[in-house]
């Protein structure tokens, strides 16, 4: 089971990275630095991340180009990206950020509490998705052990208990958002709920007496 989520911080200025680490340290997750778009893409080749905080203005490969590369890769296309920028060129500039695949666009200086809260939501969603993957793997094992009733029954009970826990946590997160989430977050939560429903249906089909 995943103990901590990884958060990728991308900025060419060390002082900005230090500030982000100070703000996000309270979340008690693993913070990974990247000083350029190239470094970020390299880190994404081997590690899984819950969310990416990406500076727009960087020498060489800027934030928009970096995000474009991230969204083109199958492995990384679904990782949420929050753009951070010290400049504001109006709606067109913001639109470009969303068009590049960002789920949020925050101008500096930003409110540390707001940034931490936004990142926290994506960390929670990432953890729930990891738990669902574990439950799906357990379900596959249950299906493969059809000829071993004792083992199958034990796995079925464990799977059911874990699934209930994830359902309760997801319900609590949904209530916490209470319609205030931005479209990208709301869509991710809806997708998570659908996956939960599918797993619950598959579990019910395995219970004794199910048709």
C-alpha positions in Angstrom: 0.0 0.0 0.0 1.2 3.5 -0.9 2.3 5.2 2.4 3.0 8.7 0.9 2.3 10.4 -2.3 4.9 12.2 -4.4 4.5 15.8 -5.4 6.6 17.2 -8.2 7.7 20.8 -7.7 9.1 22.4 -10.9 10.8 25.9 -10.8 14.1 27.2 -12.0 14.5 29.4 -8.9 15.8 27.5 -5.8 14.2 30.1 -3.5 10.8 29.3 -5.0 11.3 25.6 -4.6 12.3 26.2 -1.0 9.1 28.3 -0.4 6.9 25.6 -1.9 8.6 22.9 0.3 7.9 25.1 3.4 4.2 25.5 2.4 3.6 21.8 1.6 5.7 20.2 4.3 2.6 20.1 6.6 1.0 17.6 4.2 3.7 15.1 5.2 4.1 13.8 1.6 7.3 13.2 -0.5 8.3 16.4 -2.3 10.5 16.1 -5.4 12.4 19.0 -6.9 13.0 19.7 -10.6 14.8 22.9 -11.7 13.7 22.7 -15.3 11.2 21.2 -17.6 13.7 18.7 -18.7 14.4 17.6 -15.1 10.7 17.2 -14.6 10.2 15.0 -17.6 13.1 12.8 -16.5 11.6 12.4 -13.0 8.3 11.4 -14.5 9.9 8.6 -16.4 10.4 6.5 -13.3 8.2 7.9 -10.5 4.4 8.3 -10.0 3.2 11.6 -8.8 -0.1 12.7 -7.3 0.2 16.3 -8.6 2.6 18.6 -10.4 3.2 22.2 -9.4 4.7 23.8 -12.5 6.2 27.3 -12.9 5.2 28.9 -16.2 8.2 31.1 -16.8 11.4 29.1 -17.1 14.4 29.4 -19.4 14.6 26.9 -22.2 11.5 24.7 -21.9 8.8 26.8 -20.3 5.8 25.5 -18.3 3.5 25.3 -21.3 5.8 23.2 -23.3 6.6 21.0 -20.3 2.9 20.4 -19.7 2.4 19.6 -23.4 5.0 16.9 -23.2 3.5 15.5 -20.0 0.0 15.3 -21.5 1.3 13.5 -24.6 2.8 10.6 -22.6 0.4 7.8 -21.7 2.1 7.2 -18.4 1.7 10.8 -17.2 -1.2 12.3 -19.1 -3.7 12.0 -16.1 -1.4 13.6 -13.5 -3.0 16.9 -12.5 -0.9 20.0 -13.2 -1.2 23.3 -11.2 0.4 26.2 -13.0 2.2 28.8 -10.9 3.0 32.1 -12.5 4.4 35.5 -11.4 2.9 37.2 -14.4 -0.7 37.9 -15.6 -1.3 38.6 -19.2 -5.1 38.4 -18.8 -7.7 35.8 -19.9 -5.7 34.7 -23.0 -2.7 33.7 -20.9 -4.9 31.8 -18.5 -6.7 30.0 -21.3 -3.3 28.9 -22.7 -2.6 27.3 -19.3 -5.8 25.4 -19.3 -5.4 24.4 -22.9 -2.0 23.0 -22.1 -3.7 20.6 -19.6 -3.6 22.5 -16.3 -6.3 21.8 -13.7 -5.6 25.1 -12.0 -3.8 28.3 -12.6 -2.5 30.3 -9.6 -0.8 33.7 -9.8 2.1 34.6 -7.4 2.1 35.7 -4.7 -0.4 33.1 -3.7 -2.1 32.3 -0.4 -0.2 29.4 1.2 -3.4 28.0 2.8 -5.2 28.0 -0.6 -2.3 26.3 -2.4 -1.9 23.7 0.4 -5.7 22.9 0.3 -5.8 22.5 -3.5 -2.8 20.1 -3.4 -4.3 18.2 -0.5 -7.4 17.4 -2.6 -5.3 15.9 -5.4 -3.2 13.9 -2.9 -6.4 12.5 -1.4 -7.7 11.5 -4.8 -4.4 9.9 -5.7 -4.4 7.8 -2.5 -8.0 6.7 -3.2 -7.1 5.6 -6.7 -4.1 3.7 -5.4 -6.4 1.9 -2.9 -8.8 1.0 -5.7 -6.0 -0.5 -7.8 -5.1 -2.7 -4.8 -8.7 -3.8 -4.4 -8.9 -4.6 -8.1 -5.8 -6.7 -7.9 -7.3 -8.5 -4.9 -10.5 -9.1 -6.8 -8.5 -10.6 -9.7 -6.9 -13.0 -7.2 -10.3 -13.9 -5.8 -11.5 -14.8 -9.3 -8.4 -16.8 -10.0 -8.8 -18.8 -6.8 -12.3 -20.1 -7.7 -11.2 -23.7 -7.0 -10.1 -22.9 -3.4 -13.2 -22.0 -1.4 -11.4 -21.4 1.9 -8.8 -19.1 0.4 -11.5 -17.4 -1.7 -13.7 -16.7 1.3 -10.8 -15.2 3.3 -9.9 -12.9 0.4 -13.5 -12.0 -0.2 -13.9 -10.9 3.4 -10.7 -8.8 3.3 -11.7 -7.2 0.0 -15.1 -6.3 1.3 -13.6 -4.6 4.4 -11.1 -2.6 2.4 -13.7 -1.6 -0.2 -16.0 -0.3 2.6 -13.1 1.8 4.0 -12.4 3.4 0.6 -16.1 4.0 0.0 -16.4 5.8 3.4 -13.3 7.9 2.7 -14.5 8.9 -0.8 -18.0 9.8 0.6 -16.3 12.0 3.2 -14.2 13.7 0.5 -17.2 14.3 -1.7 -19.1 15.9 1.2 -16.0 18.1 2.0 -15.9 19.4 -1.6 -19.7 19.9 -1.5 -20.0 21.3 -5.0 -17.3 23.8 -4.5 -14.6 21.9 -6.5 -13.4 23.1 -9.8 -14.6 21.1 -12.9 -11.4 19.1 -13.2 -11.5 18.0 -9.5 -15.3 17.2 -9.8 -14.7 15.1 -12.9 -11.9 13.1 -11.1 -14.1 12.5 -8.1 -17.0 11.3 -10.3 -14.6 8.9 -12.1 -13.5 7.6 -8.7 -17.1 7.0 -7.7 -17.8 5.1 -10.9 -14.8 2.9 -10.4 -15.9 2.2 -6.8 -19.4 1.3 -8.0 -18.0 -1.1 -10.6 -15.9 -2.8 -8.0 -18.8 -3.0 -5.6 -20.9 -4.6 -8.3 -18.2 -7.2 -9.1 -17.9 -8.0 -5.3 -21.6 -8.5 -4.9 -21.6 -10.9 -7.9 -19.0 -13.1 -6.0 -21.1 -13.4 -2.9 -22.7 -16.8 -2.1 -26.2 -17.0 -3.7 -25.4 -14.3 -6.3 -26.7 -15.2 -9.8 
